[in-house]
Amino acid sequence: MARALALATVCLLAAGLSSTAGQGLFGAPLSAENARAARLRPGSPTAVVQPFYEHVGLELDPAQRSQFVDPAKSVLDKSDALRKSGQGECLDPNIALDNAAYDRAEIDNSLKTVEAVKGDEAKVIVAFVVAGNPHRLEWKFKKVEGDWKISDLLSVTGEWALSQYQCE
């Protein structure tokens, strides 16, 4: 099932990251106008993801932990504890960049997003190119008390998930 979803995501992204096609991941497509409004709406899943591509390593900042829920929050909290103990690092500081080198101009010029919402769950697919290499990530969200919170981050290209890290 996970491979099928990953393949469907790659096919979707290869098809040009159509916002209406992205909505098709969870059901009936929205119009392009509605999809654009969702991306720009403060508090939308896409708006929550955007700062992580403007400030490298933001996901590792404990001050940002309120943006996350389990299982992602637990992994990040364990990573913080490991770092504070002096036993090393668990997560790459460029995790939101699929562990690629940070090049703001390159990311800004190639970054594309697709948001899909179904009830209290959402996904934002992010695609960008760094040093000629394409990267695709999937941010998973849950609605908690009216706010979208990040529950997991998966790399389609790197085949990893934040929730799978064992930071102990």
C-alpha positions as CSV (number, residue, x, y, z in Angstrom):
1,M,0.0,0.0,0.0
2,A,2.8,2.4,0.9
3,R,4.6,1.7,-2.4
4,A,1.4,2.2,-4.3
5,L,0.8,5.6,-2.6
6,A,4.4,6.6,-3.3
7,L,4.1,5.5,-6.9
8,A,0.8,7.5,-7.2
9,T,2.5,10.5,-5.6
10,V,5.4,10.3,-8.0
11,C,3.0,10.0,-11.0
12,L,1.0,13.0,-9.7
13,L,4.2,15.1,-9.4
14,A,5.4,14.0,-12.8
15,A,2.1,15.1,-14.2
16,G,3.0,18.7,-13.3
17,L,1.8,19.1,-9.8
18,S,-1.7,20.0,-10.8
19,S,-3.5,21.4,-7.8
20,T,-6.8,19.8,-9.0
21,A,-5.1,16.5,-9.5
22,G,-3.6,16.7,-6.0
23,Q,-7.1,17.1,-4.6
24,G,-7.9,13.9,-6.4
25,L,-5.7,12.0,-3.9
26,F,-8.5,12.3,-1.4
27,G,-11.6,12.6,-3.4
28,A,-13.3,15.1,-5.7
29,P,-11.1,17.7,-7.3
30,L,-11.4,21.4,-6.3
31,S,-11.2,24.1,-8.8
32,A,-7.8,25.7,-9.4
33,E,-9.1,28.9,-7.8
34,N,-10.1,27.1,-4.6
35,A,-6.8,25.2,-4.5
36,R,-4.8,28.5,-4.8
37,A,-6.9,30.1,-2.1
38,A,-6.1,27.1,0.2
39,R,-2.4,27.5,-0.4
40,L,-2.5,31.1,0.6
41,R,-4.9,30.9,3.5
42,P,-3.2,31.5,6.8
43,G,-3.2,28.3,8.9
44,S,-3.8,26.0,5.9
45,P,-1.5,23.0,5.8
46,T,0.5,24.6,2.9
47,A,0.9,27.8,5.0
48,V,2.2,25.7,7.9
49,V,4.8,24.0,5.7
50,Q,6.1,27.1,4.0
51,P,8.4,28.4,6.8
52,F,10.3,25.1,6.8
53,Y,11.5,26.0,3.3
54,E,12.3,29.6,4.2
55,H,14.4,28.8,7.4
56,V,16.7,25.7,7.2
57,G,16.5,23.5,10.3
58,L,13.3,25.1,11.6
59,E,11.8,21.6,12.3
60,L,14.6,21.0,14.9
61,D,13.9,24.2,16.8
62,P,12.1,23.3,20.1
63,A,10.3,26.6,19.9
64,Q,8.5,25.2,16.8
65,R,7.4,22.0,18.5
66,S,3.8,23.3,18.9
67,Q,3.5,22.8,15.1
68,F,3.8,19.0,15.6
69,V,1.8,16.1,17.0
70,D,2.7,12.5,17.5
71,P,4.3,10.5,16.0
72,A,6.5,13.4,14.6
73,K,6.5,15.3,17.9
74,S,7.8,12.3,19.9
75,V,10.7,11.7,17.5
76,L,11.7,15.4,17.6
77,D,11.4,15.5,21.4
78,K,13.7,12.4,21.7
79,S,16.1,14.0,19.2
80,D,16.2,17.1,21.5
81,A,16.9,14.9,24.5
82,L,19.7,13.1,22.8
83,R,21.3,16.3,21.6
84,K,21.0,17.9,25.2
85,S,22.6,14.7,26.7
86,G,25.7,15.3,24.5
87,Q,25.4,11.9,22.9
88,G,25.1,13.3,19.4
89,E,22.6,14.1,16.8
90,C,19.8,11.9,15.6
91,L,18.3,13.9,12.7
92,D,19.9,15.8,9.8
93,P,19.4,19.6,10.2
94,N,18.1,19.6,6.6
95,I,15.4,17.0,7.1
96,A,12.7,19.2,5.5
97,L,15.0,19.4,2.5
98,D,15.3,15.6,2.1
99,N,18.8,16.0,3.6
100,A,19.9,18.0,0.5
101,A,22.3,20.9,0.7
102,Y,20.4,24.2,1.4
103,D,20.3,26.5,-1.6
104,R,17.6,29.1,-1.0
105,A,17.5,30.5,-4.6
106,E,17.4,27.0,-6.1
107,I,14.6,25.9,-3.7
108,D,12.6,29.1,-4.2
109,N,12.8,28.8,-8.0
110,S,11.7,25.1,-8.1
111,L,9.4,24.7,-5.1
112,K,6.0,23.3,-5.9
113,T,3.3,22.2,-3.5
114,V,0.0,20.3,-3.7
115,E,-2.4,20.2,-0.8
116,A,-5.1,17.6,-0.2
117,V,-7.5,17.7,2.7
118,K,-10.0,15.1,3.8
119,G,-11.8,15.8,7.0
120,D,-9.3,16.2,9.9
121,E,-6.4,14.9,7.9
122,A,-4.3,16.5,5.2
123,K,-1.2,16.0,3.1
124,V,1.1,18.5,1.4
125,I,3.3,17.2,-1.3
126,V,6.4,19.3,-1.8
127,A,8.7,19.0,-4.7
128,F,11.9,20.9,-5.5
129,V,15.3,20.6,-7.2
130,V,18.7,21.1,-5.6
131,A,21.9,20.6,-7.5
132,G,20.0,19.1,-10.4
133,N,18.5,16.4,-8.1
134,P,14.7,16.3,-7.7
135,H,13.3,15.9,-4.2
136,R,9.7,15.0,-3.1
137,L,8.4,15.0,0.4
138,E,5.0,14.4,1.9
139,W,3.9,16.3,5.0
140,K,1.1,14.6,6.9
141,F,-1.3,16.7,9.1
142,K,-4.0,16.2,11.7
143,K,-6.4,18.8,12.8
144,V,-6.1,19.4,16.5
145,E,-8.5,21.9,18.2
146,G,-9.0,23.6,14.9
147,D,-5.3,24.0,13.9
148,W,-3.3,21.9,11.4
149,K,-0.5,20.1,13.1
150,I,2.3,18.1,11.4
151,S,2.0,14.4,12.3
152,D,4.8,13.0,10.0
153,L,7.2,13.8,7.2
154,L,8.1,11.3,4.5
155,S,10.6,11.4,1.7
156,V,9.3,9.9,-1.5
157,T,12.7,10.1,-3.1
158,G,14.8,9.0,-0.1
159,E,12.3,6.4,1.2
160,W,12.4,7.5,4.8
161,A,9.8,8.7,7.3
162,L,10.4,10.9,10.4
163,S,8.1,8.6,12.4
164,Q,10.5,5.7,11.7
165,Y,13.5,7.3,13.3
166,Q,14.6,5.8,16.7
167,C,16.3,8.8,18.5
168,E,17.3,7.0,21.7
